[in-house]
Amino acid sequence: MKFYKYCASGNDFVVFADKEKKERSEIAKILCNRYEGIGADGLIVIVPHNRFDFEWEFYNCDGSKANMCGNGARAAAHFAHHYLKKSQYLNFLTGAGLIKSFVDDDMVEIKLSSVKDVKEPFEYKNRTWQGCNTGVPHLVTFVESLDEFDLELCKYMRKRYNANINFVKIVNDEFIKVRTFERGVEDETLACGTGMGACFYLAYLKQKVKNDILVKPKSNENLYFRLEDEQIFFRGKVKCCFEADYNFT
């Protein structure tokens, strides 16, 4: 079976298509292993669906399942269009619900699932935190400098609240920078699409940013978020790095 290695804004994925859904947690751990496997933050499997363009299975590198991944969704749309020859306009099913996307060469925009479960802000360790769900749960804290990112604090908050942890700096009302600690990877990643979406949405609620902004994650790529009719749209470049045949024996 041929596997495709994808990079999207600092996140990397192993992607392939199959004819049916099944449990692949162990395969995910093997393929995502950076020493003996292909190496990736997650595994994406594209399977047929009788109503939509496709359905996906998404696994973190530790074999756990995730309902949604913004960068992964853009990689899946790019793969479906360029390799499975599906339309530029795609509707596909994830654990977080229906995702819509548009593929323009290597630039992919998706509409994230509706924001849910916006929490009241709370204080912890001299920081103000607020949670929301943009497909998966996130906690967000606003900081003066991203050098304040604290890995040990992230690990603690992730376990206590079972959420991804985001530190966000507002540069101006059209530009923010974000660092994210992700569940499943259990470490800081170079980018997190749903995390950037959560940071953007909560900053917008606080009237700190406009409804159309630039976001830079740790990967330092330019990514674009906009809010339209209470829906978050996320746009950025996606790259297929290489194709590989993996030997399981």
Solvent accessible surface area in square Angstrom, and as a share of the most:
residue,aa,sasa,rsa
1,M,138,0.62
2,K,88,0.37
3,F,5,0.02
4,Y,32,0.12
5,K,20,0.09
6,Y,0,0.00
7,C,46,0.28
8,A,0,0.00
9,S,3,0.02
10,G,22,0.22
11,N,3,0.01
12,D,16,0.09
13,F,2,0.01
14,V,0,0.00
15,V,0,0.00
16,F,5,0.02
17,A,41,0.32
18,D,34,0.17
19,K,179,0.76
20,E,105,0.47
21,K,119,0.51
22,K,109,0.46
23,E,109,0.49
24,R,5,0.02
25,S,27,0.17
26,E,109,0.49
27,I,57,0.29
28,A,0,0.00
29,K,83,0.35
30,I,75,0.38
31,L,0,0.00
32,C,3,0.02
33,N,61,0.31
34,R,133,0.48
35,Y,205,0.78
36,E,141,0.63
37,G,20,0.19
38,I,34,0.17
39,G,3,0.02
40,A,1,0.01
41,D,18,0.09
42,G,0,0.00
43,L,0,0.00
44,I,0,0.00
45,V,0,0.00
46,I,4,0.02
47,V,3,0.02
48,P,89,0.56
49,H,49,0.22
50,N,146,0.75
51,R,187,0.68
52,F,44,0.18
53,D,47,0.24
54,F,1,0.00
55,E,26,0.11
56,W,11,0.04
57,E,14,0.06
58,F,13,0.05
59,Y,3,0.01
60,N,19,0.10
61,C,36,0.22
62,D,68,0.35
63,G,7,0.06
64,S,47,0.30
65,K,133,0.56
66,A,20,0.16
67,N,81,0.42
68,M,4,0.02
69,C,15,0.09
70,G,0,0.00
71,N,0,0.00
72,G,0,0.00
73,A,0,0.00
74,R,0,0.00
75,A,0,0.00
76,A,0,0.00
77,A,0,0.00
78,H,8,0.04
79,F,4,0.02
80,A,0,0.00
81,H,42,0.19
82,H,53,0.23
83,Y,78,0.30
84,L,64,0.32
85,K,163,0.69
86,K,69,0.29
87,S,61,0.39
88,Q,69,0.31
89,Y,151,0.57
90,L,3,0.01
91,N,57,0.29
92,F,0,0.00
93,L,48,0.24
94,T,10,0.06
95,G,54,0.52
96,A,23,0.18
97,G,25,0.24
98,L,68,0.34
99,I,0,0.00
100,K,92,0.39
101,S,9,0.06
102,F,67,0.28
103,V,0,0.00
104,D,77,0.40
105,D,99,0.51
106,D,61,0.32
107,M,52,0.23
108,V,0,0.00
109,E,30,0.13
110,I,1,0.00
111,K,49,0.21
112,L,1,0.00
113,S,14,0.09
114,S,55,0.35
115,V,26,0.15
116,K,111,0.47
117,D,89,0.46
118,V,66,0.38
119,K,103,0.44
120,E,145,0.65
121,P,62,0.39
122,F,58,0.24
123,E,120,0.54
124,Y,53,0.20
125,K,130,0.55
126,N,159,0.81
127,R,51,0.19
128,T,63,0.36
129,W,1,0.00
130,Q,19,0.08
131,G,3,0.03
132,C,4,0.03
133,N,32,0.17
134,T,0,0.00
135,G,6,0.06
136,V,8,0.05
137,P,44,0.27
138,H,2,0.01
139,L,8,0.04
140,V,1,0.01
141,T,1,0.01
142,F,56,0.23
143,V,14,0.08
144,E,145,0.65
145,S,42,0.27
146,L,29,0.14
147,D,128,0.66
148,E,61,0.27
149,F,23,0.10
150,D,59,0.30
151,L,68,0.34
152,E,116,0.52
153,L,20,0.10
154,C,0,0.00
155,K,74,0.32
156,Y,97,0.37
157,M,0,0.00
158,R,45,0.16
159,K,160,0.68
160,R,132,0.48
161,Y,80,0.30
162,N,83,0.43
163,A,4,0.03
164,N,8,0.04
165,I,0,0.00
166,N,0,0.00
167,F,0,0.00
168,V,0,0.00
169,K,65,0.27
170,I,47,0.24
171,V,62,0.36
172,N,76,0.39
173,D,66,0.34
174,E,86,0.39
175,F,36,0.15
176,I,0,0.00
177,K,73,0.31
178,V,1,0.01
179,R,51,0.19
180,T,3,0.02
181,F,2,0.01
182,E,21,0.09
183,R,53,0.19
184,G,4,0.04
185,V,36,0.20
186,E,70,0.31
187,D,64,0.33
188,E,32,0.14
189,T,10,0.06
190,L,85,0.42
191,A,3,0.02
192,C,6,0.04
193,G,0,0.00
194,T,1,0.01
195,G,0,0.00
196,M,0,0.00
197,G,0,0.00
198,A,0,0.00
199,C,0,0.00
200,F,0,0.00
201,Y,19,0.07
202,L,0,0.00
203,A,0,0.00
204,Y,75,0.29
205,L,86,0.43
206,K,73,0.31
207,Q,168,0.74
208,K,92,0.39
209,V,9,0.05
210,K,99,0.42
211,N,74,0.38
212,D,83,0.43
213,I,6,0.03
214,L,43,0.21
215,V,0,0.00
216,K,46,0.19
217,P,10,0.06
218,K,98,0.42
219,S,31,0.20
220,N,99,0.51
221,E,62,0.28
222,N,77,0.39
223,L,1,0.00
224,Y,69,0.26
225,F,1,0.00
226,R,68,0.25
227,L,14,0.07
228,E,86,0.38
229,D,128,0.66
230,E,105,0.47
231,Q,42,0.19
232,I,1,0.01
233,F,34,0.14
234,F,0,0.00
235,R,90,0.33
236,G,1,0.01
237,K,133,0.56
238,V,3,0.02
239,K,129,0.55
240,C,30,0.18
241,C,50,0.30
242,F,93,0.39
243,E,86,0.39
244,A,27,0.21
245,D,107,0.56
246,Y,56,0.21
247,N,109,0.56
248,F,104,0.43
249,T,157,0.91
